[in-house]
Amino acid sequence: MRKIIAQLFISLDGVVEAPDQWHFPYFNDEMGAAVDSVLGRADTLILGRRTYDSFAGAWPEREAAGGEDAPFAKILGDARKIVVSRQQLEFTWRNSELIKGDLVEAVTALKKEPGDSAIAMSGSVSVVRQLLAAGLLDQLQLLVHPIAVRKGMRLFDEGDAPIPLKLLSSETFETGVLHLFYAPAKQPGKGTYEDAKTHLPQDER
């Protein structure tokens, strides 16, 4: 079964909205390699409509311009792009298609299709939330920027049930950005303050 990896730029206070307004001062070779390791190696992308519109409004022109990022733009253009939207859309960027039917059912079927490479996601916060809640997201990569944006949409909104995650690995960039790799985890058992006290030093209990 194919895996789905979501990668998001996120601020220290959890904001994921409009990263173009606060992300670029922290972009360096390490960040570029991190992005390329996900988007640059995927043959299939799942994108929310806003993320798709942003990508489609920039990357085809960059590919046509033939600049230093044209090879990466071509990779994105050649990839199969599955767009999640309730609206009927007309696509001008090649290899783009609208997801059909129920999101969870469609993505479950997509994961069962043949292929070795991971299915990648960038941004698309509402879709990431839905796939996390449905247990369909295999890995969540967060590029945590050392800045408190203080306004905008945050990754996790209010909900009925907590979403436990386990940290697979982490790395620190020269800019202070933390690259955190998470996977879904089982719900933790119930604990109490009395349980926690057993792990405190004797003079702090």
Solvent accessible surface area in square Angstrom, and as a share of the most:
residue,aa,sasa,rsa
1,M,161,0.72
2,R,17,0.06
3,K,129,0.55
4,I,0,0.00
5,I,30,0.15
6,A,0,0.00
7,Q,9,0.04
8,L,4,0.02
9,F,49,0.20
10,I,14,0.07
11,S,2,0.01
12,L,122,0.61
13,D,43,0.22
14,G,18,0.17
15,V,1,0.00
16,V,11,0.06
17,E,82,0.37
18,A,34,0.26
19,P,40,0.25
20,D,94,0.49
21,Q,139,0.62
22,W,18,0.06
23,H,6,0.03
24,F,127,0.53
25,P,112,0.70
26,Y,41,0.16
27,F,98,0.41
28,N,38,0.20
29,D,131,0.68
30,E,61,0.27
31,M,0,0.00
32,G,22,0.22
33,A,63,0.49
34,A,8,0.06
35,V,21,0.12
36,D,57,0.30
37,S,44,0.28
38,V,8,0.05
39,L,9,0.04
40,G,15,0.14
41,R,174,0.63
42,A,8,0.06
43,D,75,0.39
44,T,4,0.02
45,L,0,0.00
46,I,0,0.00
47,L,0,0.00
48,G,7,0.07
49,R,79,0.29
50,R,182,0.67
51,T,21,0.12
52,Y,11,0.04
53,D,68,0.35
54,S,72,0.46
55,F,29,0.12
56,A,27,0.21
57,G,53,0.51
58,A,29,0.22
59,W,38,0.13
60,P,41,0.26
61,E,126,0.57
62,R,102,0.37
63,E,42,0.19
64,A,92,0.71
65,A,85,0.66
66,G,55,0.52
67,G,40,0.39
68,E,176,0.79
69,D,51,0.26
70,A,15,0.11
71,P,89,0.56
72,F,37,0.15
73,A,0,0.00
74,K,104,0.44
75,I,66,0.33
76,L,1,0.00
77,G,0,0.00
78,D,70,0.36
79,A,5,0.04
80,R,82,0.30
81,K,0,0.00
82,I,8,0.04
83,V,0,0.00
84,V,25,0.14
85,S,21,0.14
86,R,243,0.89
87,Q,107,0.47
88,Q,155,0.69
89,L,37,0.18
90,E,175,0.78
91,F,57,0.24
92,T,139,0.81
93,W,10,0.04
94,R,96,0.35
95,N,74,0.38
96,S,21,0.14
97,E,66,0.30
98,L,33,0.16
99,I,25,0.13
100,K,176,0.74
101,G,72,0.69
102,D,77,0.40
103,L,21,0.10
104,V,61,0.35
105,E,125,0.56
106,A,24,0.19
107,V,0,0.00
108,T,41,0.24
109,A,58,0.45
110,L,9,0.04
111,K,10,0.04
112,K,133,0.56
113,E,64,0.29
114,P,126,0.79
115,G,42,0.40
116,D,157,0.81
117,S,36,0.23
118,A,31,0.24
119,I,0,0.00
120,A,1,0.01
121,M,0,0.00
122,S,22,0.14
123,G,26,0.25
124,S,10,0.06
125,V,17,0.10
126,S,64,0.41
127,V,3,0.02
128,V,0,0.00
129,R,54,0.20
130,Q,81,0.36
131,L,0,0.00
132,L,13,0.06
133,A,82,0.63
134,A,44,0.34
135,G,55,0.53
136,L,19,0.10
137,L,3,0.02
138,D,47,0.24
139,Q,38,0.17
140,L,2,0.01
141,Q,8,0.04
142,L,16,0.08
143,L,0,0.00
144,V,20,0.12
145,H,0,0.00
146,P,59,0.37
147,I,57,0.29
148,A,54,0.42
149,V,33,0.19
150,R,197,0.72
151,K,150,0.64
152,G,36,0.35
153,M,75,0.33
154,R,102,0.37
155,L,2,0.01
156,F,93,0.39
157,D,93,0.48
158,E,175,0.78
159,G,66,0.64
160,D,158,0.82
161,A,71,0.55
162,P,99,0.62
163,I,71,0.36
164,P,30,0.19
165,L,50,0.25
166,K,106,0.45
167,L,98,0.49
168,L,87,0.43
169,S,57,0.37
170,S,65,0.42
171,E,81,0.36
172,T,93,0.54
173,F,11,0.05
174,E,162,0.73
175,T,45,0.26
176,G,32,0.31
177,V,0,0.00
178,L,68,0.34
179,H,3,0.01
180,L,29,0.14
181,F,39,0.16
182,Y,48,0.18
183,A,11,0.09
184,P,57,0.36
185,A,37,0.29
186,K,187,0.79
187,Q,105,0.47
188,P,102,0.64
189,G,73,0.70
190,K,211,0.89
191,G,59,0.57
192,T,85,0.49
193,Y,143,0.54
194,E,108,0.48
195,D,76,0.39
196,A,51,0.40
197,K,50,0.21
198,T,87,0.50
199,H,162,0.72
200,L,60,0.30
201,P,74,0.46
202,Q,143,0.63
203,D,131,0.68
204,E,109,0.49
205,R,132,0.48
